[in-house]
Amino acid sequence: MCGIWALFGSDECLSVQCLSAMKIAHRGPDAFRFENVNGFTNCCFGFHRLAIVDQLYGMQPIRVKKFPYLWLCYNGEIYNFRQLQKQFGFEYQTLVDGEVILHLYNRGGIEQTASMLDGVFAFILLDTANRKVFLGRDTYGVRPLFKVLTEDGFLGVCSEAKGLINLKHSMSTCPKVEPFLPGHYEVLDLKPSGKVASVELVKFHSCKDEPLHAAYDTVENLPAGLDLETVKSNIRLLFENAVKKRLMSHRRIGCLLSGGLDSSLVAAMLLKLMKESSINYPLQTFAIGMEDSPDLLAARKVAAYIGSEHHEVIFNSEEGIQALEEVIFSLETYDITTVRASVGMYLVSKHIRKKTDSVVIFSGEGSDELTQGYIYFHKAPSPEEAMEDSERLLRELYMFDVLRADRTTAAHGLELRVPFLDHRFTSYYLSLPAELRIPKDGVEKHLLRESFQDSNLLPKEILWRPKEAFSDGITSLKKSWFSILQEHVDLQVDDLLLEKGAEKFPFNPPKTKEGYYYRQIFEKHYPGRADWLSHYWMPRWIEATDPSARTLKHYKSANKE
């Protein structure tokens, strides 16, 4: 997890522009480098480093003797860099996993490079010999990337939008900053002036397609049958492989643990594999909640069962409310459910950074989207429509859950790892018949739970624990986070303000006081940038005015004592 930043064709003095690069310093607290590109006086790279792999040679932009004309700035982890080295006989000059990008590009060009990477990444690759700039981002956008490209060819690229919004440029209007689309790469021509021209934007991978790198994976061809035992066995095998490949780290590994199915499965599998890999420190697990929250109790059970070194972070309503502005600034969004769910993750990340030495943090993100875990899936009109919505959620992850998970951890210099979004695991799960994946017997994620039923990884009451609305899970039984927020925003936003909300904010107008309150904070920090969010996250197939699961009838009946 690092912060990358680059400019091409800057009209302004680079020493002025590089102040913008400091806006993402939190992403890489270990080191910073700012480097001009030889021969192009108005092109430069900025890099904030969190040292996870190769403490000695990990600074960027990465350049190696073999390809002196290539410059690489990337944020991410490439889990198959060793397999590709064996497969193609690459001679690495560093221990940095990203060096493989240079070798793949030299061997087969940009299209093959992006498709061969098993991992999470956002990269800027400069080829000065052929005067090309390439941008790329992983399938689900686990690693963030934003860009600004003006009509006259000035290009700015950064891990977070905040590193681009104050760039100086000779334009009357503010240049448009936008998220770079996940699963795409872009080719740009580099002119002698340092300005660029976009040549093409290419989608190199869709979540349903088996990735090109699967041919060189450590898991060979899976048994092909669709009988339930084969399917369950394949799910277990691919999930274990997804966690195992993510153990790559020179820094201490920890795991977020809410006591829900997804984080519990990740923590249990992680602990098992750490023991097998002879990692000689205990796994630290982290839960957050208010006193007597259901999540804290469930997480305690899981930690005791798997034997992790468990940490609990208790917060009160005042701390949660006070964190809202910082959280919205970090997130760069005003989406209601994203902000709500980010407060707990932001506060637990802050604790991990200050009080422990865990830096690489595993988490259960992506499972709800993949395995139809949201409660509204009980209302899907058909298995096919449920399947389509699951794929839509995965395509949009970069605006919602993956954005939350990245920004709340990155704000405190932590690196997040999300095994449920492993390419092999997701493409296999999505290839299964639609009717296998829907909620069954009133239980969401039935297939995932059933797959681990006989594994002894988790206590049965955790494996079959119904989904909590996040705002209920982390908060006290007496009063939910949802209710605390409603009371707070009711005092901050009067009825008249909300009535005029659509006039003030015509794009994505807020429909509730909570939505209005978040939008005001967002506009304070990022005025006129509301289009970073194309739409609010909302459940489907039901009349919903709020994204919270606690407002759904099925949720209320499922969670009655």
Secondary structure, 3 states (H helix, E strand, C coil): CCEEEEEECCCCCHHHHHHHHHHHHHHCECEEEEEEECCEEEEEEEEEECCCCCCCCCCCCECCCCCCCEEEEEEEEECCHHHHHHHHCCCCCCCCCCHHHHHHHHHHHHHHHHHHCCEEEEEEEEECCCCEEEEEECCCCCCCCEEEECCCCCEEEECCHHHCCCCCCCCCCCCCEEECCCCEEEEEEECCCCCEEEEEEEECCCCCCCCHHHHHCCCCCCCCCCCHHHHHHHHHHHHHHHHHHCCCCCCEEEEECCCCHHHHHHHHHHHHHHHHCCCCCCCEEEEEECCCCHHHHHHHHHHHHHCCEEEEEECCHHHHHHHHHHHHHHHCCCCHHHHHHHHHHHHHHHHHHHHCCEEEEECCCCHHHHCCCCHHHHHCCCHHHHHHHHHHHHHCHHHCHHHHHHHHHHCCCCEEECHHHCHHHHHHHHHCCHHHHCCECCECCHHHHHHCCCCCCCCHHHHCCCCCCHHHHCCCCCCCHHHHHHHHHHHHCCHHHHHCHHHHCCCCCCCCHHHHHHHHHHHHHCCCCHHHCCCCCCCCCCCCCCCCHHHCHHHHHHCCC
